[in-house]
Amino acid sequence: MNREKGFVLGVLACLVLVLAGCAAPVKSPRETPAVRVVRDNAASVVNIRTERLVDLKEHPAWGQYGERLDRFFKQYFGEDYSEGTVKLKSLGSGVIVDKAGLIVTNAHVVHRATTIYAVLRDGTVAEAKVIKVNTLDDLALIRIEPARELSAVRFADVKTLMIGETVVAIGNPLGLENSVTTGVISGIDRAFKNPECDYACSGLLQTDASINPGNSGGALLNMDGELVGVNLAVVLGAQNIGFAIPVNKVLQMLEGQQKSQEAPK
């Protein structure tokens, strides 16, 4: 009797396992780790638009050629030009590092900008203010005042980075919002002179994930969805040789900002 009871219980247990397996959803092979990283972290990346007002009347040649230059610039810049003042626009990317609206980007993205706008994944546009700039590492912190709590990125441990591991770059290349590319970590502790700046950055990560103008300041993420670096630039004329500022430099900047806020006034 006990044997029969044990047999019946065993059969029932097997049926439960089989039914549970049938009920479990089967994941599509299309849902790769890269897809999950983008789905879970794209909201932590913002598009940055900047405007810079340049007063052309300050140029020594304006007094002599101002009238002719005025006609030319009106034709060339259209609505972005008015009475000797031109509005220059540029694009970049940023990464949300604090739910209250703190964003990290490249210093050259916001350099000399008169107005900065951060565009969230849902299309919300918020004006941003520069909080801190580190020109040596080409990093800047900007802040927006969001109406809701934002999705902040998680940080990787830079000591665990592996050459050859897969990474995902998310940014705003050429104004194509929330574009995604994939690649690997090709090298660490690289140096590169950014043509956008008059200084050389060192201690960089090298990646073959495609990076284009507008990607600057965007996220480089590992397959755990953690920020490993902030995308910086690509070597022009090369095949997929890009660079990113490692996350430890971002953390150092954030720690310095926190200490400055805690210091007595």
C-alpha positions in Angstrom: 0.0 0.0 0.0 2.8 2.4 0.9 4.5 1.5 -2.4 1.4 2.2 -4.4 0.9 5.5 -2.5 4.6 6.4 -3.2 4.2 5.6 -6.8 1.1 7.7 -7.2 2.7 10.6 -5.5 5.8 10.3 -7.7 3.6 10.3 -10.9 1.7 13.4 -9.6 5.0 15.2 -8.9 6.2 14.4 -12.4 2.9 15.7 -13.9 3.2 18.9 -11.9 6.8 19.5 -13.2 5.7 18.7 -16.8 2.7 21.1 -16.6 4.9 23.8 -15.0 7.4 23.5 -17.8 4.6 23.8 -20.4 3.2 26.8 -18.8 6.6 28.6 -18.6 7.0 31.2 -21.4 9.6 30.2 -24.0 12.0 33.1 -24.7 12.6 34.0 -28.3 16.3 33.6 -29.5 15.9 37.2 -30.7 15.9 38.4 -27.1 19.6 38.5 -26.8 21.5 40.0 -23.8 22.1 43.1 -25.8 18.4 43.5 -26.4 17.7 43.2 -22.6 20.5 45.7 -21.8 19.0 48.3 -24.1 15.4 47.7 -22.9 16.4 48.1 -19.3 18.8 51.0 -19.6 17.9 53.2 -22.6 15.8 55.5 -20.4 19.0 56.4 -18.5 20.5 58.0 -21.6 19.5 61.5 -22.8 20.0 63.5 -25.9 21.7 66.8 -25.4 21.1 69.9 -27.6 23.1 73.0 -27.1 22.9 76.6 -28.4 25.7 79.1 -28.4 25.3 82.8 -29.2 28.2 84.4 -31.0 28.3 88.2 -31.4 30.0 88.7 -34.8 30.1 92.5 -34.3 33.0 91.9 -31.9 35.2 90.9 -34.8 37.6 93.6 -36.0 36.5 93.1 -39.6 32.8 93.8 -38.8 33.2 97.6 -39.0 34.6 97.5 -42.5 32.6 94.6 -44.0 29.6 94.4 -41.6 27.0 95.3 -44.2 28.1 92.7 -46.7 28.6 90.1 -43.9 25.2 90.8 -42.6 23.5 90.0 -45.9 25.6 86.8 -46.3 24.9 85.5 -42.8 21.2 86.2 -43.1 21.2 84.0 -46.2 23.4 81.3 -44.8 22.0 80.9 -41.2 18.4 81.9 -41.8 16.4 82.2 -38.6 19.5 81.4 -36.5 21.0 84.8 -37.4 19.9 88.2 -36.2 21.6 91.6 -36.3 25.2 90.4 -36.1 24.4 87.6 -33.7 24.4 83.9 -34.8 23.1 81.0 -32.9 25.3 77.9 -33.3 23.7 74.5 -32.4 25.3 71.2 -31.6 24.3 67.7 -30.5 25.6 65.2 -27.9 24.5 62.6 -25.4 24.4 62.3 -21.6 23.9 59.6 -18.9 21.6 60.0 -15.9 23.6 59.3 -12.8 21.1 60.4 -10.2 17.3 60.0 -10.0 17.0 63.7 -9.1 18.3 64.9 -12.4 22.1 64.8 -12.4 23.6 63.9 -15.8 27.2 63.2 -16.9 28.4 64.1 -20.4 31.6 65.3 -22.1 33.0 68.7 -21.3 33.3 69.5 -25.0 29.6 68.8 -25.5 28.6 71.7 -23.3 31.7 73.9 -23.8 30.7 77.6 -24.2 27.1 76.7 -24.6 24.7 79.5 -23.8 21.7 77.2 -23.5 21.6 73.4 -22.8 18.6 71.1 -23.3 18.4 67.4 -22.2 15.8 65.3 -24.1 14.6 62.3 -22.1 13.6 59.0 -23.7 9.9 59.9 -23.6 10.5 63.1 -25.5 10.5 65.4 -22.4 12.7 68.4 -23.0 14.3 70.1 -19.9 16.8 72.9 -19.7 20.0 72.0 -18.0 22.6 73.9 -16.0 26.3 73.1 -15.8 27.3 72.0 -12.3 30.9 71.0 -12.7 33.5 70.6 -15.5 36.7 68.5 -15.6 38.5 69.5 -18.8 41.4 67.2 -18.1 39.2 64.1 -18.4 36.6 65.8 -20.7 33.8 65.3 -18.3 31.0 67.6 -17.2 28.0 67.3 -14.8 24.8 69.0 -15.7 21.5 69.1 -13.8 17.9 69.3 -14.8 14.8 69.7 -12.6 12.6 66.7 -13.6 8.9 66.5 -12.7 9.3 62.9 -11.7 12.0 60.5 -10.5 14.3 59.5 -13.3 16.0 56.1 -14.2 19.6 56.3 -13.1 22.3 54.1 -14.5 24.2 51.5 -12.4 28.0 51.6 -12.2 30.3 48.8 -13.1 33.5 47.9 -11.2 36.2 49.1 -13.6 38.6 46.5 -12.0 36.5 43.7 -13.4 36.6 44.9 -17.1 37.7 42.2 -19.5 39.3 42.8 -22.9 37.0 41.1 -25.4 33.8 41.4 -23.3 30.7 42.6 -25.2 29.5 46.2 -24.7 26.6 48.3 -25.9 26.8 52.0 -26.8 23.7 54.1 -26.6 23.6 57.8 -27.8 22.5 60.4 -30.2 24.8 60.1 -33.3 24.2 62.7 -36.0 20.9 63.5 -34.2 19.5 59.9 -34.6 18.1 59.7 -31.1 18.6 56.6 -28.9 20.8 54.8 -31.4 22.4 51.5 -30.4 25.6 49.8 -31.5 27.4 46.8 -30.1 31.1 45.8 -29.9 33.7 44.7 -27.4 36.3 46.2 -25.1 39.3 46.3 -27.4 41.8 47.8 -24.9 42.3 49.7 -21.7 44.4 52.6 -20.5 44.6 54.2 -23.9 45.5 57.8 -24.7 43.8 60.0 -27.3 43.9 63.6 -28.3 40.3 64.8 -29.0 40.2 67.1 -32.0 37.3 68.9 -30.3 39.6 70.0 -27.5 43.1 71.3 -27.0 44.2 68.6 -24.6 44.8 64.8 -24.6 42.7 62.4 -22.6 44.4 59.3 -21.0 43.4 56.2 -19.2 40.7 55.5 -21.8 38.8 52.4 -22.8 39.1 51.4 -26.5 36.0 49.8 -28.1 35.0 48.8 -31.6 31.4 49.7 -31.0 30.6 52.3 -33.6 30.8 55.8 -32.2 29.9 58.9 -34.3 29.5 62.6 -33.8 26.7 63.0 -31.3 27.6 59.8 -29.4 29.9 61.9 -27.2 28.7 61.8 -23.6 26.6 58.7 -24.2 26.7 55.4 -22.3 28.9 52.4 -22.8 27.3 49.4 -21.0 28.3 45.9 -20.2 26.0 42.9 -20.5 25.0 43.3 -16.9 23.5 46.7 -17.8 26.2 48.6 -15.9 28.0 51.7 -17.1 31.6 51.0 -17.9 32.4 54.3 -19.6 31.2 57.5 -21.2 31.7 57.6 -25.0 34.2 60.2 -26.1 35.3 60.0 -29.7 36.3 57.8 -32.7 39.6 57.9 -34.7 38.7 59.4 -38.0 39.7 57.3 -41.0 40.1 54.1 -38.9 37.8 51.1 -38.8 35.8 51.2 -35.5 38.5 52.5 -33.1 36.5 54.4 -30.5 37.3 55.6 -27.0 35.3 56.0 -23.8 36.2 57.6 -20.4 36.2 54.8 -17.8 33.5 54.8 -15.1 36.0 55.2 -12.3 36.7 58.8 -13.5 32.9 59.5 -13.4 32.7 58.2 -9.9 35.7 60.3 -8.8 33.9 63.4 -10.2 30.7 62.5 -8.5 32.5 62.0 -5.1 34.2 65.4 -5.5 30.8 67.0 -6.3 29.3 65.4 -3.2 32.1 66.6 -0.9 31.9 70.1 -2.2 28.1 70.1 -1.4 28.8 68.8 2.1 31.6 71.3 2.8 30.6 74.1 5.2 29.8 77.4 3.4 
